[in-house]
């Protein structure tokens, strides 16, 4: 093959290699959305991202860290995207057109606890509520927490939910507010099934996303791949297969 003919082929190969990237995804453990990196069940959002980004020739580098740090460092451009974001969590981030799941929150209490959520946050007055630092629980709850700081206990870290459930079990707080999917999975994992129970749903179902850094030009490509990937997985039936692996159904 002549040098003239070989050069375009070498340039094309170099372009293909350069376009393939390792996409860094970060979050705290929020199973079944995202679990332990490298495990057989890394979380349904991780598996969706792996399939969607593969279509662009990319691989996924998924690691866990405290949520507040994940958001801050991704916002600054150190990482590409965060997993399990609400639009109100990270309004400045770049979002795909398709959510990667739906979430609904509930209050959780120790079995035998008389308190129940009445549908009005005023029923929380006089109670102690455990929350996770940096999480968005919705404007209504966030406003309540600011107005009643003495009743709110906030913790951060990879095991924040586990700490909050232990506080409930020990009687150190009355309740915590957490995703139904996530709380049920963690309660089962901790062997607390039947000991901690749902005390009432809070709010309407909320769309969850993988949201990408506002500081990186590549975010537009990654969110487009995530949008197209979710739609393709749904059309092929593979999305239903991924969700079933975690005991869940497609949210649409």
C-alpha positions in Angstrom: 0.0 0.0 0.0 1.4 3.4 -0.9 2.2 6.1 1.7 -0.5 8.3 0.1 -3.2 5.7 0.6 -2.0 4.6 4.0 -2.0 8.1 5.6 -5.8 8.6 5.5 -6.3 5.2 7.1 -3.9 6.0 9.9 -5.6 9.3 10.5 -9.0 7.6 10.6 -7.8 5.0 13.1 -6.3 7.8 15.3 -9.6 9.7 15.2 -11.5 6.6 16.3 -9.2 5.9 19.1 -9.3 9.6 20.3 -13.1 9.6 20.2 -13.4 6.6 22.6 -13.3 7.8 26.2 -13.5 6.4 29.7 -16.5 8.2 31.1 -16.2 8.8 34.8 -19.5 8.4 36.8 -19.6 9.2 40.5 -22.1 9.1 43.3 -22.5 7.7 46.8 -24.0 4.1 47.0 -27.7 4.4 46.3 -28.7 0.9 45.6 -30.5 -0.4 43.5 -29.9 2.7 41.3 -26.1 2.4 41.8 -24.3 -0.1 44.1 -20.8 -1.4 44.6 -18.5 -0.8 41.7 -17.3 -3.9 39.9 -20.0 -6.1 41.5 -22.4 -8.4 39.6 -25.1 -5.9 40.5 -23.6 -2.4 40.2 -27.1 -0.8 39.9 -29.6 -0.5 37.2 -28.6 3.0 36.3 -24.9 2.0 36.0 -25.9 -0.9 33.7 -28.1 1.4 31.5 -25.2 3.9 31.3 -22.7 1.1 30.3 -25.0 0.0 27.5 -25.8 3.5 26.3 -22.3 4.9 26.3 -20.9 1.8 24.6 -22.8 2.8 21.5 -20.5 5.8 21.3 -17.4 3.6 21.7 -17.0 4.7 25.4 -16.4 2.7 28.6 -17.6 3.6 32.1 -15.4 4.3 35.1 -17.8 4.1 38.0 -16.6 4.8 41.6 -18.4 5.9 44.8 -17.8 8.9 47.1 -19.9 11.1 49.3 -22.7 12.8 47.3 -21.7 16.4 48.1 -18.2 15.8 47.0 -19.3 13.9 43.8 -21.5 16.9 42.8 -18.8 19.5 43.6 -16.0 17.8 41.8 -18.2 16.9 38.8 -19.4 20.5 38.6 -15.7 21.6 38.6 -15.0 19.2 35.7 -12.9 16.6 37.6 -15.5 13.9 36.7 -17.9 13.6 33.8 -21.3 12.8 35.4 -23.2 12.0 38.6 -25.7 9.2 39.0 -29.1 9.5 40.5 -29.5 13.3 40.3 -32.8 15.2 40.4 -33.0 18.4 38.3 -33.4 20.3 41.5 -30.2 18.7 42.9 -28.0 20.0 40.1 -29.9 22.5 38.0 -26.7 23.8 36.3 -25.7 20.3 35.0 -26.4 18.9 31.6 -29.3 16.4 31.5 -30.4 13.8 29.0 -33.9 14.1 27.6 -34.9 10.8 29.1 -34.9 10.1 32.8 -33.2 6.9 33.9 -35.8 6.0 36.5 -38.5 7.4 38.8 -38.2 7.8 42.5 -40.7 8.3 45.3 -39.8 9.1 48.9 -41.2 7.9 52.1 -40.7 8.5 55.8 -39.3 5.4 57.7 -39.7 4.6 61.4 -39.0 1.8 63.9 -41.8 -0.7 64.1 -44.1 0.2 66.9 -43.4 3.9 66.6 -46.8 5.7 66.8 -45.8 8.6 64.6 -47.0 8.6 61.0 -46.7 11.2 58.3 -50.1 12.8 57.9 -49.5 14.4 54.5 -48.6 17.7 56.2 -45.1 18.5 57.2 -46.5 20.2 60.3 -46.9 16.6 61.7 -43.0 16.5 61.9 -42.9 19.3 64.4 -41.5 18.0 67.7 -40.0 15.0 65.9 -36.3 14.3 65.0 -35.6 13.6 61.3 -32.4 12.1 60.0 -31.3 13.3 56.5 -28.3 12.9 54.2 -26.2 16.0 53.6 -26.4 17.5 50.2 -29.5 15.6 49.1 -32.5 17.5 47.7 -35.7 16.4 49.3 -37.9 18.9 47.5 -38.5 22.6 48.2 -41.3 22.0 50.7 -39.2 19.8 52.9 -36.0 21.9 52.5 -38.0 25.0 53.6 -39.3 23.1 56.6 -35.8 21.9 57.5 -34.5 25.5 57.4 -37.3 26.7 59.6 -36.9 23.8 62.1 -33.2 23.1 62.3 -33.3 21.7 65.8 -35.3 18.7 64.6 -33.0 17.8 61.7 -29.9 15.6 62.0 -27.7 15.5 58.8 -24.9 13.0 58.1 -22.7 12.6 55.0 -20.5 9.8 53.7 -20.9 6.6 51.7 -22.8 4.9 54.6 -25.1 7.8 55.5 -28.3 5.9 55.0 -27.0 2.9 57.1 -26.2 5.4 59.9 -29.7 6.9 59.7 -31.4 3.6 59.9 -29.2 2.6 62.9 -30.3 5.8 64.6 -33.9 4.9 64.1 -33.3 1.4 65.4 -31.6 2.8 68.5 -34.3 5.4 69.1 -31.9 8.3 68.5 -34.2 9.8 65.8 -37.9 9.2 65.1 -37.8 9.0 61.3 -35.7 9.4 58.1 -36.8 10.4 54.6 -35.6 8.2 51.8 -36.4 6.7 48.4 -38.7 3.7 48.7 -36.5 1.6 46.4 -33.3 2.5 48.2 -34.7 2.1 51.8 -36.3 -1.2 51.1 -33.0 -2.6 49.6 -30.9 -1.2 52.5 -33.3 -2.5 55.2 -33.1 -6.0 53.6 -29.3 -5.8 53.4 -29.0 -4.8 57.1 -31.4 -7.6 58.2 -33.9 -5.1 59.5 -36.9 -6.3 57.5 -40.0 -6.1 59.8 -38.1 -3.9 62.2 -38.2 -0.6 60.2 -41.4 0.3 58.3 -42.8 2.8 55.9 -44.6 5.6 57.8 -46.1 7.4 54.7 -45.2 8.5 51.2 -43.9 12.0 50.7 -44.5 13.9 47.5 -45.0 12.8 43.9 -42.7 10.5 42.0 -39.6 12.3 40.7 -37.5 11.7 37.6 -33.9 10.6 38.2 -31.1 11.2 35.9 -27.4 10.7 35.1 -26.4 14.4 35.0 -23.2 15.6 33.4 -20.7 18.3 34.2 -21.5 21.9 33.1 -17.7 22.4 32.8 -17.1 19.8 30.1 -17.9 20.1 26.4 -18.2 16.3 26.2 -21.3 16.4 28.4 -23.5 17.2 25.4 -22.4 14.0 23.6 -22.7 11.8 26.7 -26.3 13.0 27.5 -27.3 12.5 23.9 -26.0 8.9 24.1 -27.9 8.4 27.3 -31.1 9.7 25.7 -30.7 7.5 22.7 -29.6 4.6 24.8 -32.6 4.5 27.1 -34.9 4.7 24.1 -33.1 1.9 22.2 -33.0 -0.3 25.3 -36.7 0.2 25.9 -37.6 -0.6 22.3 -35.5 -3.8 22.3 -36.8 -5.1 25.6 -33.3 -5.0 27.2 -34.3 -2.2 29.6 -37.0 -4.5 31.0 -34.4 -7.2 31.5 -32.0 -4.9 33.3 -34.8 -3.7 35.6 -36.0 -7.2 36.3 -32.6 -8.1 37.5 -33.2 -5.7 40.4 -36.7 -6.8 41.0 -38.1 -3.6 39.3 -40.1 -2.7 36.2 -39.6 -0.1 33.5 -40.8 3.3 35.0 -42.8 4.1 31.9 
